[in-house]
Amino acid sequence: MVAAAALTSWVSCPAPQRVAHPICMPAEAASAGVRSAVEVASLDDDQRALVLDVARDVWSESTLADPLVVVIDDEGRKTLRASGIATQTVVEDIDAAAAAERARLDSPQARRPGDFFSEYRRFEAIDGYLDRLDAVQPDLTQIEPLGTSVEGRPIRALRISNAALDAPAYVINGGQHAREWISVATTTCIADRLVRGYGSNAEITALLDEMQVYVVPVVNPDGYEYTWDRDRYWRKNRRDEHGVDLNRNFPVAFGRKGSSDQPASPIYRGTHPFSEPESQALRGLLRRVPVSLHIDYHSFSQLVLHPWSHTAEPAADRGRLAALADAMASAIYATHGKRYKVIDGAKLYPASGTLMDWVYGEREAASFVVELRPARGDGFVLPPEQIVPTCEESLAATLALARRR
C-alpha cells in the first residue's frame, strides 16, 4: 500500500499555485529539484516500503508491480542510493517533459487546422469529434449518452454498426486514467478508421455487418481536463479533489490486493463498487448490450493483459484468452514491428476491482487490457508523431480479436 504521507501533497492543487508552464505541481515538489520517473526491480518487502515512502507518485498500475515505476525527487534519490537500491531512469525530468509538451500545444503550429490525429486534443474537441464521425455515415453510427462525470461532463459512446441491436457487441474504451493521453487519442482514432473504412475495407465492413461496436474514448473527462490545466500526471477522477481510481471501482474482487482504502493513494478504490458516475456509465452500457468482446486501452508498457488481474488462479478458459491475446500482439507486431508482451494480469501485478475482471467475470465477455506505447522511454508524454502509428497497430489488434473470436 502507498504510504499516505508520501502522496498527500498530490491530492489537491489550488488554482493560484502555478509554475512557469500552466501545469500545476505542488509547491514542495517545485522546491525539491528534478523529479524523475525511475524503475526499481526485485525489491524485498522492506525495500518496497522504503521506495513507496519516498515516492512522489507511482506510475505502475500497482504498488506491487515488479519492476515498479515511481517518481522521486532529489531527496528520494539520495535515500535510495544510500540504501543500496538501484534505479533505472525512465524519464529524467518529468516536469521538463510536461513543460515542453505544453509549449508545443500552445504554439501556433499546434493550433492550425489539419489532421485531427496529428496532435493531442482536449476533451471538448474529442467529444465534438464523435459528432463529426456520426455525420460521416449517419446510417451506420449513433451517439449513445451514457451519463455525466463528477463535474458534469458528458460521457458518450459512438455506436458503429450495420448489425441488429441484438447482435454481439464489441466495446472499446480509453481514458480511464487521466494522464494516459495516448489511450484517448487511439480509441478516437479507431472509431474514425472504423467509420471511414466501412464499405471500402472488407474486414471492417464484415465486422460492422456482424457486430455492434461501441467506442468510449474518454471514460474520465474531468481527470483528463485536469491533466491539461493543472497536473499533467494526474491519474484518478476528480471526486472530492483526492479522486478515485476508476479501474479499482468495479465489483469483482473489490477491495482486495492491489487497491487501497486510502484516498491519497493513486489506486484508491472509492467507498464501494460503482461509487463513481464514470464507472456507472460503463456499467449501464455493458449491462445493456450483449457484450462479447472488450478492450480497455491504457498506457504505458506495450502489454496485452488477459484475466485475471485479482488472482493468480488461471481463468476457466485461460487457453482461449491467451490465444486471443497472442493474436492481438501478433497483429500489432505485423503493423509496425512493436513487440507487446502477453501476460495474465495478476502475473504482472495484482489489481482488484478492475474493469477487465468485471467484464469477464460478470458479463462473461472476452476482456483485455492493452497497455500502449511506449515500452518505457517517454512515459505518459508520448510525442504526437506516435499517435497515428499507435492507432494503426491498435486497429490491427482490434480487428484481430474480432477475427479470432
Legacy VTK file of the C-alpha trace (Angstrom):
# vtk DataFile Version 3.0
C-alpha trace
ASCII
DATASET POLYDATA
POINTS 405 float
0.000 0.000 0.000
1.268 3.509 -0.781
2.135 5.443 2.331
-0.470 8.201 2.586
2.101 10.766 3.660
4.116 10.198 0.534
1.268 11.139 -1.787
-0.898 13.514 0.235
0.674 16.519 -1.481
-0.848 15.379 -4.762
-4.426 15.330 -3.506
-5.253 18.915 -4.468
-3.557 21.834 -6.122
-5.140 25.263 -5.575
-5.595 27.486 -8.612
-3.097 30.215 -7.606
-0.313 27.664 -7.317
1.263 27.609 -10.759
4.721 27.035 -12.167
6.238 28.579 -15.296
4.034 26.485 -17.552
0.298 26.068 -16.789
0.708 22.542 -15.466
0.265 22.819 -11.722
2.514 20.922 -9.328
2.793 21.060 -5.558
4.992 23.785 -4.084
7.110 21.236 -2.225
7.805 19.408 -5.491
8.806 22.667 -7.166
11.453 23.201 -4.484
12.659 19.602 -4.382
14.725 19.779 -7.548
14.357 17.476 -10.529
11.602 14.886 -10.348
12.458 11.732 -12.262
10.482 8.627 -13.127
12.602 5.612 -12.260
12.243 1.857 -12.379
13.216 -0.366 -9.455
13.146 -4.149 -9.562
13.500 -7.251 -7.404
12.557 -5.496 -4.173
12.024 -7.231 -0.867
9.179 -6.023 1.366
11.313 -3.552 3.324
12.842 -2.091 0.185
9.434 -1.717 -1.453
8.118 0.072 1.622
11.073 2.466 1.511
10.618 3.167 -2.209
6.941 3.912 -1.718
7.700 6.098 1.271
9.982 8.382 -0.754
7.904 8.228 -3.946
6.188 11.430 -5.033
3.951 9.446 -7.398
3.526 5.868 -8.617
3.389 5.254 -12.365
2.950 1.484 -12.234
-0.592 0.143 -12.304
0.030 -1.443 -8.912
2.321 -0.684 -5.991
3.125 -4.419 -6.024
4.405 -4.387 -9.620
7.865 -5.736 -10.387
9.519 -3.751 -11.791
7.936 -0.766 -10.074
7.971 2.683 -11.712
7.829 5.626 -9.313
8.584 9.332 -9.325
11.333 10.505 -6.954
12.911 13.868 -6.216
16.458 14.725 -5.203
15.982 13.661 -1.589
14.357 10.402 -2.610
17.211 9.685 -4.989
19.734 10.192 -2.179
17.742 7.963 0.177
17.532 5.109 -2.293
21.194 5.404 -3.200
22.202 5.320 0.468
20.056 2.210 0.963
21.696 0.428 -1.950
18.536 0.342 -4.074
19.428 0.589 -7.748
17.232 2.662 -10.050
16.943 2.848 -13.804
15.741 6.137 -15.258
12.541 6.103 -17.295
12.102 9.883 -17.676
14.946 12.112 -16.456
12.828 15.194 -15.711
9.072 14.685 -15.820
8.281 18.380 -15.310
10.553 19.424 -18.161
8.793 16.849 -20.365
5.392 18.256 -19.397
6.569 21.835 -19.936
7.934 21.013 -23.402
4.648 19.333 -24.285
2.695 22.377 -23.074
4.892 24.740 -25.079
4.229 22.647 -28.184
0.476 22.554 -27.576
0.421 26.329 -27.083
2.372 27.008 -30.273
0.659 28.485 -33.349
1.532 25.361 -35.319
-0.441 23.132 -32.953
-3.492 25.368 -33.320
-3.528 25.296 -37.120
-6.259 23.236 -38.791
-5.031 19.895 -40.017
-5.251 16.167 -39.414
-7.156 15.680 -36.165
-4.697 12.968 -35.146
-1.550 14.998 -35.709
-1.797 16.277 -32.124
-3.467 15.518 -28.786
-6.854 17.163 -28.285
-8.785 18.411 -25.286
-11.960 16.738 -24.096
-14.316 19.162 -25.826
-12.602 18.525 -29.158
-12.643 14.745 -28.674
-16.322 14.777 -27.697
-17.151 17.007 -30.654
-15.256 14.687 -32.989
-17.733 11.929 -32.127
-20.482 14.171 -33.548
-18.417 14.735 -36.676
-17.987 10.979 -37.118
-21.711 10.480 -36.557
-22.316 12.724 -39.564
-19.948 10.833 -41.886
-22.142 7.725 -42.231
-25.327 8.524 -40.285
-26.961 5.232 -41.235
-24.036 3.396 -39.630
-23.477 5.377 -36.440
-25.332 6.659 -33.407
-24.252 8.724 -30.405
-25.114 6.976 -27.126
-25.202 9.182 -23.984
-24.008 7.107 -21.031
-24.099 9.614 -18.177
-22.116 12.500 -16.756
-18.929 12.791 -14.729
-18.490 14.071 -11.175
-18.137 17.604 -12.561
-20.987 17.208 -15.038
-19.169 16.491 -18.289
-20.879 14.121 -20.732
-19.669 10.541 -21.138
-20.701 9.249 -24.542
-20.189 6.237 -26.760
-20.260 6.067 -30.526
-22.144 3.022 -31.788
-20.748 1.904 -35.141
-22.654 -0.959 -36.737
-24.823 -2.182 -39.562
-25.968 -5.099 -37.401
-29.146 -5.506 -35.373
-29.392 -4.336 -31.769
-29.314 -7.931 -30.558
-26.069 -8.706 -32.424
-22.963 -9.418 -30.318
-21.369 -6.222 -29.031
-17.717 -5.205 -29.051
-16.924 -2.454 -26.520
-13.724 -0.396 -26.715
-12.813 2.267 -24.187
-9.934 4.554 -23.288
-9.182 7.324 -20.855
-9.980 5.630 -17.549
-6.737 7.101 -16.251
-6.439 10.802 -16.906
-2.745 11.071 -17.766
-2.853 8.355 -20.423
-3.493 10.688 -23.340
-2.475 8.166 -25.987
-5.354 5.891 -24.937
-7.832 8.706 -25.644
-6.268 9.561 -29.000
-6.029 5.899 -30.011
-9.626 4.945 -29.249
-10.905 8.070 -31.020
-8.738 7.173 -34.000
-10.008 3.576 -34.004
-13.563 4.929 -34.162
-12.533 7.167 -37.068
-10.954 4.321 -39.027
-13.936 2.038 -38.476
-16.453 4.655 -39.643
-14.436 5.705 -42.681
-13.433 2.150 -43.549
-16.943 0.746 -43.778
-17.754 -0.106 -47.374
-14.148 0.177 -48.576
-12.249 -2.132 -46.207
-13.543 -5.695 -46.393
-12.517 -6.679 -42.864
-14.005 -3.569 -41.270
-17.185 -3.976 -43.314
-17.571 -7.604 -42.276
-17.025 -6.720 -38.599
-19.621 -3.944 -38.618
-22.125 -6.090 -40.504
-21.833 -8.827 -37.884
-21.242 -6.982 -34.589
-22.156 -3.795 -32.790
-19.064 -1.766 -31.936
-19.236 0.827 -29.158
-16.305 3.187 -28.620
-15.999 5.269 -25.422
-12.854 7.388 -25.905
-12.908 9.295 -22.596
-14.247 7.476 -19.545
-12.710 10.053 -17.176
-13.316 13.501 -18.726
-12.771 15.508 -15.505
-9.406 13.951 -14.815
-8.404 14.280 -18.465
-9.143 18.011 -18.461
-7.298 18.376 -15.154
-4.157 16.990 -16.808
-4.348 19.743 -19.421
-4.726 22.644 -16.995
-3.363 21.643 -13.617
-1.337 18.443 -13.215
-0.156 16.556 -16.306
0.377 13.380 -14.278
-2.982 13.172 -12.507
-4.428 9.633 -12.674
-7.833 9.448 -10.971
-11.209 11.111 -11.403
-11.968 14.350 -9.515
-14.063 13.071 -6.619
-13.611 15.474 -3.663
-10.227 16.622 -5.010
-8.484 13.389 -3.941
-10.064 11.360 -6.756
-10.930 7.696 -7.186
-9.065 5.220 -9.379
-11.896 4.177 -11.673
-10.086 0.975 -12.549
-10.411 -0.212 -8.944
-14.110 0.738 -8.643
-15.718 -2.380 -10.155
-17.269 -5.159 -8.058
-15.289 -8.280 -8.964
-12.822 -8.701 -6.048
-13.460 -5.112 -4.966
-11.254 -4.050 -2.073
-8.712 -6.826 -2.327
-4.995 -6.825 -3.106
-3.743 -4.170 -5.491
-6.192 -1.475 -4.397
-6.247 0.940 -1.475
-8.738 2.365 1.014
-6.585 5.496 1.447
-7.929 8.483 -0.554
-4.408 9.836 -1.127
-3.316 6.629 -2.852
-3.161 6.560 -6.656
-5.077 3.254 -6.502
-7.813 4.436 -4.118
-10.827 2.274 -4.893
-13.628 4.523 -3.616
-16.183 3.811 -0.917
-17.969 0.960 -2.700
-18.257 -0.650 -6.151
-19.697 1.705 -8.755
-19.461 4.636 -6.338
-18.402 6.867 -9.246
-20.617 8.170 -12.059
-17.928 7.303 -14.594
-17.889 3.603 -13.674
-21.690 3.707 -13.509
-21.726 4.980 -17.097
-19.743 1.948 -18.265
-21.937 -0.334 -16.163
-25.035 0.959 -17.916
-23.577 0.315 -21.364
-22.039 -3.057 -20.611
-25.178 -4.387 -18.934
-27.451 -3.090 -21.672
-25.687 -4.516 -24.720
-24.876 -8.190 -25.394
-21.141 -7.667 -24.968
-18.945 -10.408 -26.358
-15.580 -8.650 -26.751
-13.996 -5.811 -24.790
-10.699 -3.897 -24.840
-9.714 -1.365 -22.186
-6.893 0.765 -23.645
-4.275 2.201 -21.277
-0.638 3.294 -21.325
2.193 2.586 -20.991
4.339 -0.589 -21.236
3.359 -2.344 -24.507
1.425 -5.208 -22.977
-1.676 -7.258 -23.706
-3.223 -8.452 -20.436
-5.972 -11.012 -20.019
-7.932 -12.171 -16.925
-7.487 -12.486 -14.137
-5.925 -9.412 -12.550
-7.009 -10.034 -8.958
-5.836 -13.617 -8.574
-3.064 -15.839 -9.867
-5.586 -18.637 -10.311
-5.998 -19.201 -14.062
-9.246 -18.181 -15.699
-11.517 -21.081 -16.664
-10.789 -20.554 -20.358
-7.286 -19.175 -19.965
-6.062 -21.022 -23.062
-8.618 -19.264 -25.267
-7.929 -15.869 -23.722
-4.165 -16.277 -24.116
-4.599 -17.321 -27.762
-6.734 -14.263 -28.476
-4.197 -12.011 -26.737
-1.407 -13.611 -28.783
-3.346 -12.890 -31.965
-3.655 -9.248 -30.935
0.054 -8.951 -30.126
0.971 -10.600 -33.432
-1.216 -8.160 -35.347
0.445 -5.245 -33.554
3.918 -6.544 -34.397
2.984 -7.116 -38.043
1.898 -3.484 -38.370
4.943 -1.530 -37.173
7.255 -4.062 -35.557
6.381 -3.145 -31.968
6.530 -6.026 -29.512
3.732 -6.254 -26.947
4.147 -8.835 -24.207
1.164 -11.111 -23.461
0.578 -11.989 -19.819
-2.085 -12.837 -17.245
-2.909 -9.593 -15.458
-2.098 -10.857 -11.957
1.260 -12.278 -13.036
2.342 -8.764 -13.907
0.779 -7.164 -10.820
-2.264 -7.947 -8.655
-5.132 -5.475 -9.107
-8.635 -5.824 -7.705
-11.876 -4.204 -8.782
-10.747 -3.730 -12.380
-12.950 -3.183 -15.396
-11.405 -6.138 -17.235
-12.122 -8.603 -14.437
-15.687 -7.329 -14.067
-16.466 -7.562 -17.783
-15.037 -11.062 -17.899
-16.418 -12.204 -14.551
-19.926 -10.774 -14.661
-20.617 -10.164 -18.352
-18.741 -13.315 -19.440
-17.060 -11.493 -22.330
-13.513 -11.921 -23.589
-11.968 -8.836 -21.996
-8.443 -7.451 -22.300
-6.272 -4.548 -21.217
-3.871 -3.180 -23.816
-1.070 -1.030 -22.417
0.003 1.115 -25.349
3.317 2.713 -26.294
5.963 3.291 -25.114
7.635 0.243 -23.620
9.223 2.724 -21.175
11.166 5.742 -22.524
8.795 8.685 -22.864
6.349 7.535 -20.205
2.986 9.280 -20.411
4.240 12.219 -22.502
4.382 10.437 -25.848
5.274 12.525 -28.941
2.260 13.247 -31.184
4.050 11.667 -34.140
3.295 8.329 -32.492
-0.490 8.807 -32.359
-1.233 7.503 -35.852
1.199 4.538 -35.736
-0.191 3.561 -32.326
-3.709 3.811 -33.745
-2.801 1.692 -36.747
-1.346 -1.136 -34.691
-4.229 -0.925 -32.202
-6.780 -1.092 -35.002
-4.975 -4.199 -36.253
-5.267 -5.708 -32.766
-8.933 -4.735 -32.556
-9.672 -6.460 -35.854
-7.571 -9.498 -34.978
-9.602 -10.046 -31.812
-12.837 -9.901 -33.792
-11.432 -12.213 -36.445
-10.331 -14.855 -33.920
-13.320 -14.679 -31.574
LINES 1 406
405 0 1 2 3 4 5 6 7 8 9 10 11 12 13 14 15 16 17 18 19 20 21 22 23 24 25 26 27 28 29 30 31 32 33 34 35 36 37 38 39 40 41 42 43 44 45 46 47 48 49 50 51 52 53 54 55 56 57 58 59 60 61 62 63 64 65 66 67 68 69 70 71 72 73 74 75 76 77 78 79 80 81 82 83 84 85 86 87 88 89 90 91 92 93 94 95 96 97 98 99 100 101 102 103 104 105 106 107 108 109 110 111 112 113 114 115 116 117 118 119 120 121 122 123 124 125 126 127 128 129 130 131 132 133 134 135 136 137 138 139 140 141 142 143 144 145 146 147 148 149 150 151 152 153 154 155 156 157 158 159 160 161 162 163 164 165 166 167 168 169 170 171 172 173 174 175 176 177 178 179 180 181 182 183 184 185 186 187 188 189 190 191 192 193 194 195 196 197 198 199 200 201 202 203 204 205 206 207 208 209 210 211 212 213 214 215 216 217 218 219 220 221 222 223 224 225 226 227 228 229 230 231 232 233 234 235 236 237 238 239 240 241 242 243 244 245 246 247 248 249 250 251 252 253 254 255 256 257 258 259 260 261 262 263 264 265 266 267 268 269 270 271 272 273 274 275 276 277 278 279 280 281 282 283 284 285 286 287 288 289 290 291 292 293 294 295 296 297 298 299 300 301 302 303 304 305 306 307 308 309 310 311 312 313 314 315 316 317 318 319 320 321 322 323 324 325 326 327 328 329 330 331 332 333 334 335 336 337 338 339 340 341 342 343 344 345 346 347 348 349 350 351 352 353 354 355 356 357 358 359 360 361 362 363 364 365 366 367 368 369 370 371 372 373 374 375 376 377 378 379 380 381 382 383 384 385 386 387 388 389 390 391 392 393 394 395 396 397 398 399 400 401 402 403 404
